Amino acid sequence: MSTPLAVQLAGPGLLDPEWLISTFGLVGILGIVFAESGLLIGLFLPGDSLLFTAGLLVADGRYLHQPLWLVCLLAAVAAIVGDQVGYLFGKRVGPSLFRRPNSRLFKQENVQRANDFFARYGARSVVLARFVPIVRTFTPVIAGVSRMRYRTFLIYNLLGGTLWAVGVTVLGYFLGQIAVIKSNIEFILPGIVLVSVVPIGIQLLRSRRRRNRTPDRPGQAAEAVGGH
């Protein structure tokens, strides 16, 4: 399967949940969930597909031999702690994040997209963003930049992190017990990789078109945060 841009950014192995799990096991799952939840370097890591695949492989008994409840518990903790780090980073960095120059992995369009998402949904965005690739990584940072009340953030973070980590993993686990899926898991897993890459590709194309249509306006995003 060919994923040129994503492979350039993250490397082929880092986009393949089965490879990640077979190579790094549960520790790898937790590290990626943590990084994608709160570290900007985790922007293109496959959080959704990784958790779903983890559930499938727990049901199949391949690579992961820990019980489902333990995988879910630790994944939820990693997701929650990752968001905490993102919030604290945003609170410390402040609006300077919006003045950071574009680089190979960092794009101002992604910051602005998360900022718009946060402005639209408020505190609920901490939960909703869990299910939106790219936005998931930036939203806790934006919450910190906008000085969301920490107690409010913590409550929504606990809720969102648990729903996402447990929900996606459990979904994969139960689907993995369906005979037709279990007997064709070698075809299902590449499909999961494809599905996880498509939303990122669509968002990158949209960002590129938007950038081509609209001239850059430095400082606009920072002003938006200042208005929260």
C-alpha positions in Angstrom: 0.0 0.0 0.0 1.3 3.4 -0.9 1.0 6.4 1.5 3.7 8.8 0.2 3.1 11.9 2.3 2.4 10.1 5.5 5.4 7.8 5.0 7.6 10.8 4.5 6.4 12.4 7.7 6.3 9.4 10.0 7.9 6.4 8.3 6.1 3.3 7.0 6.3 1.4 10.3 4.7 4.1 12.3 1.6 4.0 10.2 1.1 0.3 10.5 -0.7 -0.6 13.7 0.0 -4.3 13.4 3.8 -3.7 12.9 3.8 -1.3 15.9 2.1 -3.8 18.2 4.1 -6.8 17.0 7.3 -4.8 17.5 6.7 -2.8 20.7 3.7 -4.5 22.3 1.6 -2.8 24.9 4.4 -0.3 25.8 4.3 0.9 22.2 0.5 1.3 22.2 0.8 3.4 25.4 3.6 5.5 24.1 1.8 6.4 20.8 -1.5 7.1 22.5 0.4 9.5 24.9 2.3 11.2 22.1 -0.7 11.6 19.8 -2.8 13.0 22.7 -0.5 15.8 23.8 2.8 16.0 22.0 3.0 17.9 18.7 5.4 15.3 17.4 2.6 12.7 17.6 0.5 14.5 15.0 0.5 11.8 12.4 0.5 8.7 14.6 -2.4 6.3 14.1 -4.2 6.6 17.5 -7.6 5.4 16.4 -6.4 2.5 14.2 -3.9 1.5 16.8 -6.5 1.1 19.6 -8.9 -0.6 17.2 -6.2 -3.0 16.1 -5.2 -3.6 19.7 -8.7 -4.7 20.5 -8.7 -7.0 17.4 -5.4 -8.6 18.4 -6.5 -9.1 22.1 -9.5 -11.0 20.8 -7.3 -13.0 18.3 -4.7 -13.7 21.0 -1.9 -12.4 18.7 0.9 -10.3 20.0 -1.1 -9.0 23.0 -1.7 -11.4 25.8 -2.8 -9.0 28.5 -6.5 -9.0 29.4 -8.8 -6.5 27.7 -9.5 -4.6 30.9 -5.8 -3.9 31.5 -5.2 -2.7 27.9 -8.2 -0.4 28.1 -7.2 1.0 31.6 -3.6 1.7 30.6 -4.6 3.2 27.2 -7.1 5.5 28.9 -4.4 6.6 31.4 -1.9 7.3 28.6 -4.5 9.3 26.7 -5.5 11.4 29.8 -1.9 12.0 30.8 -1.0 13.0 27.2 -3.8 15.6 27.2 -2.6 16.9 30.6 0.9 17.5 29.1 -0.6 19.2 26.1 -2.6 21.5 28.3 0.4 22.5 30.4 2.5 23.0 27.3 -0.2 25.3 25.8 -0.5 27.2 29.1 3.3 27.8 29.3 3.8 28.5 25.6 0.8 30.8 25.2 0.0 32.7 22.0 3.6 32.3 20.9 2.5 28.9 19.5 0.6 30.9 16.8 3.7 32.7 15.8 5.7 29.6 15.3 6.9 29.2 11.7 5.7 26.4 9.5 8.0 23.3 9.3 7.8 19.8 7.8 5.7 18.6 10.7 4.2 21.8 12.1 1.6 23.7 10.1 -0.2 26.8 11.3 -3.4 25.5 9.5 -3.6 22.7 12.0 -3.3 25.0 14.9 -6.0 27.3 13.5 -8.3 24.3 12.8 -8.0 23.2 16.4 -8.5 26.8 17.5 -11.7 27.1 15.5 -12.9 23.7 16.8 -12.3 24.8 20.3 -14.0 28.2 19.7 -17.1 26.4 18.3 -17.6 23.7 21.0 -15.9 25.2 24.1 -15.1 22.8 26.9 -17.0 20.0 25.0 -14.2 20.1 22.4 -11.9 18.3 24.8 -14.2 15.3 24.5 -15.3 15.7 20.8 -11.7 16.3 19.5 -10.7 12.8 20.7 -12.5 11.4 17.7 -11.0 13.8 15.1 -7.5 13.1 13.9 -5.0 16.1 14.1 -7.5 18.2 16.1 -7.1 15.6 18.8 -3.4 16.5 19.2 -3.8 20.3 19.2 -7.0 20.8 21.2 -5.5 20.3 24.7 -2.7 22.7 23.7 -5.3 25.3 22.6 -7.2 24.7 25.9 -4.0 25.6 27.7 -3.3 28.6 25.5 -6.8 30.0 26.1 -6.4 29.4 29.9 -9.4 27.1 30.2 -10.2 26.6 33.9 -8.0 23.6 34.9 -10.8 21.8 36.9 -13.1 22.0 33.8 -10.4 20.7 31.5 -9.6 17.9 33.9 -13.2 16.7 34.0 -13.6 16.8 30.3 -10.2 15.2 29.7 -11.1 12.3 32.0 -14.3 11.8 30.2 -12.9 12.1 26.7 -9.8 10.1 27.3 -11.8 7.2 28.8 -14.5 7.2 26.1 -12.0 7.2 23.3 -9.4 4.8 24.6 -11.9 2.3 26.0 -14.6 2.7 23.4 -12.3 2.2 20.3 -10.4 -0.7 21.9 -13.6 -2.5 23.0 -15.1 -2.0 19.6 -12.1 -3.7 18.0 -12.2 -6.5 20.6 -15.9 -7.4 19.9 -15.6 -7.1 16.2 -12.5 -9.3 16.4 -14.7 -12.1 17.8 -16.9 -12.1 14.8 -16.0 -15.2 12.8 -15.8 -13.6 9.4 -13.5 -10.8 10.7 -11.4 -13.1 12.8 -10.8 -15.5 9.9 -9.8 -12.6 7.6 -7.8 -10.5 10.0 -4.9 -10.4 7.7 -7.1 -8.4 5.2 -8.8 -6.3 7.9 -5.6 -4.9 9.3 -4.3 -3.3 6.1 -7.8 -1.9 5.6 -7.6 -0.2 9.0 -4.3 1.4 8.0 -5.9 2.7 4.8 -8.9 4.1 6.7 -6.7 5.8 9.3 -4.6 7.5 6.6 -7.5 8.7 4.4 -8.8 11.4 6.9 -5.2 12.8 7.2 -4.8 12.9 3.5 -8.2 14.7 3.0 -7.3 17.3 5.7 -3.9 17.9 4.1 -5.5 18.5 0.7 -8.1 20.8 2.2 -5.4 22.8 4.0 -3.3 23.1 0.8 -6.3 24.3 -1.2 -7.2 26.8 1.5 -3.7 28.1 1.6 -3.6 28.5 -2.1 -6.9 30.5 -2.1 -6.2 32.7 1.0 -3.1 34.8 1.5 -1.3 34.3 4.9 -2.4 36.6 7.7 0.2 36.4 10.5 -1.1 36.9 14.0 -4.8 36.2 13.1 -4.9 33.0 15.1 -3.2 34.6 18.1 -5.8 37.3 18.0 -8.6 34.7 17.9 -7.2 33.0 21.1 -6.9 36.3 22.8 -10.6 36.8 22.2 -11.7 33.7 24.2 
